[in-house]
């Protein structure tokens, strides 16, 4: 069952497209709130110091000064002239305890005050020491008092294990003053007020010491050795402030938006710079930021709203800002208010179509300025200023941005260019630096659509003229049987009197040629459908020429036809062109044209084009920038379609199987409808063999093992097996097709009866299916949960997914509300079992990072989405065509289709293509503009779970060098080590041979292989370990190269230890070689004798039966009808899995997807 309405949540107030309010006259924007400074710390020096120590101060030096301030007394205080205060600091630097001599004179009872205040880069006048004392008896007499000023340790000592953040201060001021007790200067008065009543003042600046010039403090504590060791590792590190600003480049390379519900997800972190982060926090209720992005629109929105750039908060609701495109071409700008509501406004102007334009939107509190500028020279197009009285809430770290579409809203149809986001500044367009990058590519996109508009206009006019002409003939000759016969069997109707100028005909010769040869009477009457259908016909006719024996010779001549087909919106042609130009397949290699047609195909939602773009951005190859979020946007688009494609009976699809051309055993079991294996299965199925019926139905339903997809024929075998044999698997499969009505009339009553019957026989898929029935048809969630919990206990991954759906929708029995955390856990469990939809939910959680149990990990999100996308049936069809061509010996066609599949990034096609190029190097050199073997083996080793033989191949290529690639022994060692780590004995053997040749294996490689370099300190011990591992991983029963090498090594060691004479050593070596040769010859003779005995027995039997005997070298040719190997099983079909891999999908494990739209097991 396809998930509808369930997701991470609807936008705020469950309105996906909130209606824009009427735009009218508005009052002036509200002034921003006064920026408040954190309140003073008053008389709390400890608290002040605690706050100060968390600031990252820049070291600076102070200077020592002294100044006495003369104070003019009031008229009634004649003795005030005698009041004074001086002090002397014995050490000019700030020390832990600084001794200060204070000399003062009071004419009246007074209070003497002494205070030390500290200033830093960000804060000032923070008190860290205070002292006061009274003087009531010794008046009119100079007094001196010694004061020990104690400063905090973090100001005077270096960092150590206990003092973790030694602060740096810019100035330390020591000040003193005298206040008369009877004139407001009592000791009970606060410090700030007391200072205002001073009759005498004085201050001095103490010299500060930078943190790394200070001494260490003796804490009189002995650290444990591990703590001391850890501290010494970081003791002398000098902290550096990171270079950071508020500009974020959300997108730098063009993104092809197909107008569907997928887009780019970007999440912004908090600022590392504390000052910037503090500013961001202060402006949460007064947003000040700017968005600048380039757009190329093909159409206005076909729905109510289409997503451009919008923020989704942690509650999965729209936040500030949210920018959409309307049906009429206006911009819809939505903000979230402080009071919790949403507010939207629509621009008065409309944006241009099929023009690159830059959209700049700046927010400054309640004022929004929108500017649209056309072209690279930024010609002014439109601008508008909008003011609001309301306060907006803005927190760009409490959620994520989406560029384009999502599950809430479809994206625009067109292309995104560079997108910059200024997080803390409101800028005028002239102040924004956001040029249109990839200018050549952007210009090519514009030229492409200008040419295509011309092509579509020609096709529409031509098709209309042809069809209208035929309609006039029909009106005049309604009952003319001759015309009916001519129309049916004669030449197709064409219009040879083209109404276009010769210049236009010369500009599009291939298009006019194709139109002349085409029957347009059967084309669709709708203009858009007619153009697309004609494009498909042009493509099919061009591709037929590639199926010939020398099909690759024809590529350069069919490229113009493919261009015309692409312009008609048939984007299979776009992908072919992209691959031709990127790989130089029979055309000059042109990376720019390759990018153009890849983007055009991706915008048209062509599955292979989108996978190609996703793969190139995932790996950062072929001049595509590395961008996992952009890669996810393309992969997720195809991944969401893959389960739906599998449920579609029509279309050129085949099951994606992992079939390697180097594996002869798997190649032998490939068949067709007229193949021996298929015919044998059909014979056994007719006789009532349940296993044969099951396998035959699976092959036909899913299009496996070389058999074309034929659901109608598969259902007949499902029905026959279910009703005749009573096999629970066949009963379940037939029940599913009855529920869905696939190729058979729906019969829910019989389907339920069969499902219960299969469940009673212990089939966990059927138990899950019963839960699906009660969920979908009866809405009985309690009963559905009961069956799903039972099926999950039986190990059914579909049941895990279904339980997650209940938690996500908030309908799990006894659990109030939605619980995304539990839903995510069930989805993850289902994904581990190979469930496609469960894998997609996990990839979504990883890209958004909105769940604590799924921390944001864009790379993992790409890997999981890629895993599902590579099971798409349309990709499987291309792979199957390449495999069939290879089995038939059609090398040109095999090379073509494997190149098309390999460029999507699927590993099995990359290694198979490299294998073909190794077998036919002349073919690869002649037609491909890239180093085929190097390129595709190199691509394959960067895949998740790459095969070990690919690492061995790349190790060999690095060791020997290949064509224009130089030797690299270090990389060769890495490749062999990776193969060895995967358990390949050849990897250990090759590493040992490198050591034998004098190479040195780096310690990190030994650690990688878990070989302790301290124990195996010399080459001999490393060799022994490598040969032993090689022998243990070898799957050969008799002597293998690993065992012989291990034996030879030990004999050499013994021989070298016992014999030292050169002559004896020579003779011993000679005898040893003879002995080894004799052993090898002995085993060979035993093997030959066994074969001879078998041949002799076979000859005697043949003589008795009067039949010819096939010699061993000819036995496969002479066999008439080989029996199928494992007729009821499916060869390995799982592709490379993610880093936390979902296993093979449900269909690969004979399990349906009952939660979504259940299918027969595959």
C-alpha positions, 0 to 999 in steps of 0.5 A: 500500500502506497503511503499517502498522508503519512510522513514526518508531519504536515506543514503548520496547521496541516496546510501544505499551501496556506493561502496568501493574505490580501496584500494591501496598504500596511503600516511602517515596519515595527522598529527592532527591539533595543538591543539589551546588554546582559545585566551587570553583575553588581557586587558578585565578583565570583559570578562575574569571573565565572562568566568571564572564564567562558569567553575566548579572550585574545592575549594582550599586554597592559601597561603600568600607570599611576594617576591621582585625581584631585577632588574639589571639596564642597564649600562646607568641607574646609578640610577636604583639601587634606584627603588623599589616597595613593598606592604602590604596587610592588609587582607590576604584573598580575600575580596570584597574590599582589602586594599593594601599599595603600597610603591615605589621609582622612579628615573625617570618619571615612571608608577606604575602598579598594577594587580590581576590575578586569576588561576583555575584548567583549566585556568591560569593568568586571570586578574580580577583587573588592576590599573596604575598611573604616577609619574613624580614629586616625584623622588628619594623619597619613596612614599606610596599609598593606593589602594582599590582592588575590587574583583568580588562578585562571588570570595568572596561571597557564592551563593545566589539568585543573585549570582548563580555560585560562582567560586572557584579559586586555586590562586590569585596573586597580582603583581606590577611593575614600568616602566620608561616613556621614556624607553617603559613604557608609560601608552599607552603601552599594559599591557603585553608589559609594564610588559616586560619593568619593572625596579622593580617587586613584587608580593604576593599570596592572600589566597582564601576562599572556596565557602561554607566558604564565607559570604553571600552578602547583596544585599539590596534587599527584595525577594518575599516569593516564590523566597526566599522559592525556593532559600532556598530549594537549598541553601546548596546543595553542587554540585558534579561533575558526575563520567564520562568517555568516555567508552560506553557499547552499548550492553551487552547481545547477540542480535539475528540478523535475517538479516532483516531490523531491528536493535538496535538504540542507541543515545549518549548524550553529556558529562556532564563533561565539559572537556570531552565535550570540548575534544570531540568538538575539535576532530570533524575534527580529530576523535580519538575513538575505537569500539570493538564488538563480532560477531558470523556470520552464513552467509556472506551478501546475498546482496551487504552490510549488516549492522554491526555498522553505524552512521546516522546523523541528516540529515539521512545520513551515518556518521563516522563510518559506518561498513558493511559486504560484500558478500565475507566476507570483512569489508566495512568501510565508513567515512564522510569527512569534505568537505562533501563527503564519503570515504570507504575502504574494508579490505583485509581479510575476517572474520570467519563464525560460530566462536565467534570473536572480532572485534576491530577498532581504529581511530586516525585521518586519520589512521584506525587499524582493528583487528579480534581475534578469541575465548575467548582467543583472538587468533590473526586472522587478522589485517590491518592498513589503512591510509588516507590523508583526514580529517574525520568529526566525531560528535557522538551526531548529530544522532544515531548509529544502530547495525544491520539492518535498513530501509536503509540496512539489518543486518547480519545473526548471533549474536552480543555479547558485544559492547564497544565504546571508544569515545575519545581514540584510543586503541591497542587490548591489552588495550581494556577490552571487554570480552565475557560476558554470556560465557555459553550462547555463548558456547551453541550457538556455540555447537547448530550450530555445532550439527545442521550442522551435522543434516542437513548433515544427512538429506540432504544425506538421502533425496538425496539417497532416491530421487535418488533411486526412480529416478532410478526406474522410469528410468527403469520402465517408464510404470509399472502401478504396481509401480505407484499403489504401489507408490500411495497407498503403504508404503512411500519410505525409505532408510533402509541401512543407510550409517552412523556408529552406533555411529552417529545413537546412537547420533541422534536416534530421527532423524533416527526414524523420517526419517524412518517414513517419505515419502521423495519423495514429499520433495523439490529438493532444498537442503535448502528447503528440510531440512526446509520442513523435519523439518516442518514435524518432528514438525507437527508429534511431535505436534500431540502427544500433542493434545491427552488427556494426551498430556502434558505427551508426552512433554519429549519424543518429545523434541528430535524431536523438537530439530531436527526440530529446527536444520532444520531451522523450528523455531516454534520448537525453540520457543516451546523448549524455553517455555518448558525450561523457564517454566519447562513445563513437563521438568526440568526448565533450564534458559540457554537452554530457552535463547538459543532456544529463541535467535535461534528462534529470529535469525530465525525471528520466530514471537513468539520467537522475541516477547518473547525476546522483552517482556523479555528485556522490563520488565527485567525478567527471567535473561534478562537485562532491555534494551528498545533499544534491546526490540524495535529491536525485537518488531519492527521486528514483528510489521513491518511484522504484516500489511503484514501478515494481507494482506496474505491469506495463513498461520495459522493466526487468528484475535487477540481478547480480550476474557477473560475466566472469561467473560461468555457472550463473551464465549457464542458468540464464534462459529465455522463453524458448530456452532449455531451462524454461522449457524443462521448468514448464514441463515439470510445472505442467506435471504438478511440481509445486517448486517448478510452478513457483519458480516459473511464476516468479520468473514470469511475474518479475522478469528474472533469469532472462525471461521477459516480464509476463504477469498474465502468464505468471498469474495462471501458474499461481492459480494452478499451483494454489488450487491444485498443489496446495503449496502455501507459498503459491496460495499466498501469491495467488491471494495477493493478485486476487486482492489487487486484481492484477491480470485477474478479476478482483475477488476479495472473498476468495483472496481472504480465504486463501490468505487464511489458509496459507497463514494456517500453514505457518507462512509468515508472509500470509500472517503479515498479509492478514494484518494488511487486509484488516488495516486496509479494508476493515480499518481494524488497527487492533487486529492488524497490529495483532497479526503484524506483531505475530509476523514480526516475531516470525521474522517478517520485515514487512510487518516491522514496516507496518508497525512503524506506519501505525506509530507514525500515523498515531493509530497504534492501539493503546498508544496516544498520538504519533511516536516518530522515535518508535516508528523510526526503530521499526523502519530501521528494522525493516530496512535491515531486512531489505524492505524498500519503503523502510529503507527510504524512511531511514534515508529521509531521517538521516538526511534531515537529522530531526530524530535523535536516533538518526543523527544527520548523516548525508552520506549514509542517506545517499547510500541507502537511497542509492541501494533502493534506486538501483533496484529500479526495473527500467535499469534492470531492463537495460542490464538485461539487454546488455547481458542478452547481447553478450550471451548472443555474441553481439559485442557492439550491443553488449558494449552499448548497454553496459556503458549505459548501465555502468554510468548510472553507478551500479557496480555489477555493470561497471565490473562487467563492462570492464570485463568486456573491455578486457576481452575485446580491447580492440573494440573498447579502443576503437569506440570509447574515448575513455580508458575503459578498463581503468575507469570502470574497475576504478569506479567499482572499488569505490562502491560499497561492498565492492567485489574483491576481484575488482581490488585485485584488478586495480592492484594489478593495474597500479603495479604494472601501469596501464596505458597512460597510467603510471605505476604506483606501488603504494596504491597497489599494496592498498588494493591487495590489502583490501582484497585480503581483508575481504577474505580473498586468498589472492590478496594475501598471496600478492602481498607476500609476492611484493615482499619477496620482491623487496617491497615494504608493507607500511605499518598502517597496512599491517594494522589494517590487516590486524597483523601485529608489527611488534610481533612480526617485526621482520619480513620472514615472519610477515611472509609466514603470516601472509602465506598461512592466511592465504592457505586458510582462505583458499577454497581449493581442496588439494595443493594450492599456490598458497600451500606450496608457497608456504611449504617452500618458505619453510623449507628455505628457512630450515635449509638456510638454518642447517646448511651454510655451504654454498655448494651444499646449498646449491645441491640441496636446492636442486634436489628440492626443486626436483622433489617438488616437481615430482610431487606436482607431476604425481598429482597431475598423473593421478588426475589424468588417470581418474579422467581416463578411467571415466572416459573408458567407462563412458566409452564402454557404455557408449559402445553398448548403447551405440552413442557417440562420446563427448571428450572432456574438452567438448562435453558442453558442446555435445550435451543435448539438453542440460538439466537446470541447476537449482531449478527452484532457486534464484541466482544471486540477485542482491546488489551492493548494499549500504554501509549499514546494509539493508539485505536483499529486498523483499522480492529477492527473498520471496517476500511481498510488501504487504504494507504498501502494495503486496506483490507475489514473492520474487 
